[in-house]
Amino acid sequence: MNKSLYLAIFLIVIIIGIATLIAALFKQSTTTVPTTISSEVDFTILYPAPHINGLHPQSSTITYSQTNKGLSYVVLVDNKKVVVSEQSTPDIFSQNGVYNYKLSQAHEYNSFNTSAGEVALTRPNGLGGQSVAWVNAGGTLTLARAYQSLNEDQWKLLFNNMETAH
């Protein structure tokens, strides 16, 4: 092989390396869960993808309770406040029928599949008709409480745009 072929291969490798570096520098992070929090949890964190029209995770609201082993944050869905709480799925939910029994106790009124898992919409007593969505998938129990009424498309917007953050 001659020197010009080696030089061409070398230049191609350099160009690819520079392009990869530039892409990495300008790539926006898809998760905004602080590593100080994500490193503490023992379950998979589901967090809304940023930059989705109508979906605005409020990263400054992310908290983790070491005592309760639960994570929570606020996300705005079409400017409506939703508080999302996550924890490791309780062992009792793996027993046959317990999860479905809990859903019936919470007055399940609708369910549908999303990329985050099957979402069950409930209206628990004591919340004045507010909806709470339940997802139990991948070892994580996620509850999302809407403080204003969300329609099914808005719930799907939230749960179809969840990303794994841990």
C-alpha positions in Angstrom: 0.0 0.0 0.0 1.2 3.5 -0.7 1.5 6.4 1.6 -1.5 8.3 0.1 -3.8 5.4 0.9 -2.6 5.3 4.5 -3.0 9.1 4.7 -6.6 8.9 3.3 -7.6 6.2 5.9 -6.0 8.3 8.6 -7.9 11.4 7.6 -11.2 9.4 7.4 -10.6 8.1 11.0 -9.8 11.6 12.2 -12.9 13.1 10.6 -15.2 10.4 12.0 -13.6 10.9 15.5 -14.2 14.7 15.3 -17.8 14.2 14.1 -18.4 11.8 17.0 -16.9 14.3 19.5 -19.0 17.2 18.2 -22.2 15.1 18.2 -21.5 14.1 21.9 -20.8 17.7 22.9 -24.0 19.0 21.3 -26.3 16.0 22.2 -28.9 17.1 24.7 -29.2 14.8 27.7 -32.4 12.7 27.6 -32.6 12.5 31.4 -32.3 15.2 34.0 -32.4 13.0 37.1 -29.4 14.0 39.1 -26.9 11.2 39.5 -26.9 11.8 43.3 -30.5 10.6 43.2 -30.3 7.9 40.5 -27.4 6.3 42.3 -29.4 5.9 45.5 -32.5 4.1 44.1 -32.8 0.3 43.7 -35.4 0.4 40.9 -35.7 1.6 37.4 -36.6 5.3 37.2 -39.1 6.3 34.6 -38.8 10.0 33.7 -40.5 12.0 30.9 -38.4 12.7 27.8 -37.5 16.4 27.6 -38.5 18.5 24.6 -41.8 16.8 23.8 -44.5 19.3 22.9 -47.1 19.4 25.7 -44.8 17.6 28.2 -42.7 19.6 30.6 -40.8 17.7 33.4 -39.9 20.0 36.2 -36.4 18.7 37.0 -36.1 21.0 40.0 -38.8 19.1 41.8 -37.1 15.7 41.8 -36.8 14.3 45.3 -35.9 11.0 46.8 -36.9 9.8 50.3 -34.3 7.5 51.8 -36.8 6.7 54.6 -39.6 5.7 52.2 -37.4 4.6 49.4 -39.6 6.6 47.0 -38.9 9.1 44.3 -41.2 11.9 43.2 -41.3 14.8 40.7 -43.7 17.1 39.0 -44.4 17.1 35.3 -46.7 19.5 33.4 -48.9 17.8 30.8 -50.5 20.5 28.6 -49.8 22.8 31.6 -51.7 20.6 34.0 -49.8 19.5 37.1 -49.1 15.8 37.6 -47.1 14.5 40.5 -45.3 11.2 39.7 -44.2 8.9 42.5 -42.1 5.8 42.0 -40.8 3.0 44.1 -39.7 -0.6 43.9 -42.7 -2.8 43.3 -43.8 -4.1 46.7 -43.2 -7.9 47.0 -46.9 -8.4 47.9 -47.9 -7.2 44.4 -46.2 -10.3 42.9 -48.7 -12.5 44.7 -51.6 -13.5 42.4 -54.3 -11.0 42.2 -53.1 -8.5 44.8 -52.3 -5.8 42.3 -55.7 -6.1 40.6 -57.4 -6.1 44.0 -55.6 -2.8 44.9 -56.7 -1.3 41.6 -60.3 -2.3 42.3 -60.0 -0.7 45.7 -58.8 2.5 44.0 -61.8 2.5 41.6 -60.1 1.6 38.3 -62.2 3.1 35.4 -59.9 2.7 32.4 -56.7 1.0 31.2 -54.6 1.1 28.1 -51.1 0.0 26.9 -48.2 2.4 26.6 -44.5 2.1 26.0 -44.1 2.3 29.8 -46.5 -0.6 30.4 -50.2 -1.0 31.0 -51.6 2.1 32.6 -54.6 1.8 34.9 -56.6 5.0 35.6 -58.3 5.2 39.0 -60.3 7.6 41.1 -59.4 6.8 44.7 -61.7 7.9 47.5 -60.6 11.0 49.2 -59.1 12.8 46.2 -62.2 14.7 45.1 -62.5 12.9 41.8 -58.8 13.4 40.8 -57.3 10.7 38.7 -54.3 8.5 39.6 -52.6 6.4 37.0 -50.9 3.2 38.0 -48.1 1.4 36.1 -46.4 -1.7 37.5 -43.6 -2.7 35.1 -40.0 -3.7 35.3 -39.9 -3.8 39.0 -41.1 -0.2 39.4 -44.5 0.9 40.7 -45.3 4.3 39.3 -48.3 6.4 40.4 -49.1 9.6 38.7 -51.7 12.0 40.3 -53.3 14.6 38.1 -54.4 17.7 39.9 -56.6 18.7 37.0 -58.5 16.3 34.7 -56.4 14.7 32.0 -58.0 12.9 29.0 -56.7 9.6 27.8 -54.6 11.2 25.1 -52.8 13.4 27.7 -52.2 10.3 29.9 -50.8 8.5 26.8 -48.6 11.5 26.0 -47.0 11.2 29.5 -46.5 7.4 29.6 -45.6 6.9 25.9 -42.7 9.4 26.5 -41.2 7.9 29.6 -37.5 7.1 29.4 -35.4 4.9 31.7 -33.2 7.1 33.8 -31.5 4.3 35.9 
